Amino acid sequence: MNDSNKAVNTATSGILYILVFLLPLLVLGAFPNPFATPKIIFTVFCVMLILVLKSIKAIKLGSVSLNLGYFDFPVLALAIVYLVSAVVQTPNKMDAFFLPGSATIIISAALLYFVATQTASRERGLIKILMFASAVFASMIILLSSTGALANISILPAFARVATFNTLGGPLPGIIFLMSMLPIGFYLFAKKQDIATKAFVGVSIGLVIFSIIVSAFNTIPNMSTQTPSLGVSWAVTTNALQESPLLGVGPSNYITAFSRYRPLSYNSTAQWAARYTSASSFVLTSITEAGLLAFASLVLLTFSMFKRFSKDIQIKSFKDLHSEENVLYLSVILLTFSLVLFPSSPVTIVYTLIMLGLVAKHKSVKLGLFASSSHDSHESGSRFPVAIAVTPLLVGAVALTYFSVNIIGADLKYKKALDAVARNDGRSAYDALRDAIGTNPYVDRYHVTYAQVNLALANSVAQNPNLTDEQRNTVAQLIQQAIREGKTSVALNPQRASNWEILGSVYRAIIPLAKGADVYAVQTYSQAVLLDPINVNTRISLGGIYYAAKAYQDAIDIFKLAVRTKPDYANAHYNLGVAYREAGEIDKAIAEIETVMSLVQLNSDDYSLAQKTLKDLQDKKKTKEAENSTNLTTPTQVVQADTQIELPEDSAPPEPEVSPTLAPTPTDSPVPSAETTPTQ
């Protein structure tokens, strides 16, 4: 019995060792997100194995031995809040629990905190060494990539051959990780007495410091574009809390909150077209996604840390800075500050809670369901109830393994589809996406991409001037599939504005081919505008549908809102000017085109087109738009197509959760065209 328990303890410790060493280094190009996805999967797999092994040990012993730490309650509370928020608030559970997987990361890290509190003193020492060793290897990769050494290795994926590559997913996460590991390096340097070992640790510290400097040079030039500003993040957080104060908008749902709640002033920044998946800091992201309950848990955790650290950290001389306990405290403090000031990464969160578990003061307790002085009675009276108690955990592990196989397999197939799209191989992309959706039909981005591929294939076939009956049927089927997949993405995540935009683009593209598609396009784009109210491009797309329907006054109203949303956007003024022209308001049209000419670059194609449009307006002649404009897009007039496709009765978009109140539907259905396919 003692040998088997010892083997379980050794295996549990070994899994934790492997996790802390490999997690920062793990990158797999087989996934669409080669940095976050493998780290999440690896963390969950290690946590599951550790819990299974500890359950087996508990059954054998007939009791559960636990070390209780000072931070148990706030850590447990944070994990529970994220779990409840994910179940109740996040529209698409795959977002919360798989990718981006915010709930999974927090829950797994919290479990690892409790695992770390159970470790012995000798095990903690080895964990620190492995953490620093991982930082050294990560530093070597950063330095190799910055010198261009990795660029010549053809077997590496393209993302790994760029000069800024690191295994943490970006320069900023790399800097945070490496700086938090430096105190451990200095501790090891001060502790070692052997000259050779001391020199080796010293060189390792130098590598880490140099890689931090290199990463800083890669980060500083693009710092303003990596995250939204503090002001924008604060506005998103406060507005989101007004709607859902306790549990937030749901883990991994920040991009939805950002689209809906970012301030109008954001459109005056250089990043106005970007959508962010996190705030400027982990704390603001957490409050937005998991509400005030998450904030309360974080405040309680911070207060507990401050109270405990102020008592435990004793620095009476410079030598005390290098004590084992103070070094861990310093690393935890650095990681905590990084979460307050910057966005998080899976490594940052997991390492923070593991190291917090290592420094938590422990109180050992033994939980047995039955107590008896008889060994036989202990065997029969204690093992069975413990086995019953841990059975749900074991069943959950089996279920998690089963579902994880499908989830991971689907994501691998999705990556193959994306690679096929990049190669312009429509057929392979179509097949891979169909397989991915068949394996895991609950991820909305799979359906979004599949809708786009179906529409692209339909457009490709429809370009044939002499369509056969079979080709017409193929086009009809591809269009119906594009509509179905777009509707499915909306059903899976009805709060995501981009899903409504994609569905709207599908309806808009088939206006020349299908009667009634214009009405559906207006409905979907209106809902997209409601969910992303300051997105100027969505308003331009909506106005373009009214323009195509010759409902010029409605188009003018929408384009005017687009101009107010972003007054310095040339394309909004251009579309408004063209709509004024068609409505016969020539003076207003001239004023808008003159504004366009003041906004676009002199001597550009856009400037030439605006100049020609202005001349034609001034001469009161019909214009003929130049075809080489790269940014200024004239709203498309639609004419009757020779071949019409009858949409099925279920082609209408889903009912939105909140009905938009923007503009009336066109009074006349747009006239289809076989010559021009509207751009998406």
Summary of the structure (lengths in Angstrom):
residues: 680
radius of gyration: 29.5
end to end distance: 67.1
largest distance: 106.6
contacts: 2310
relative contact order: 0.08
helix: 70%
strand: 1%
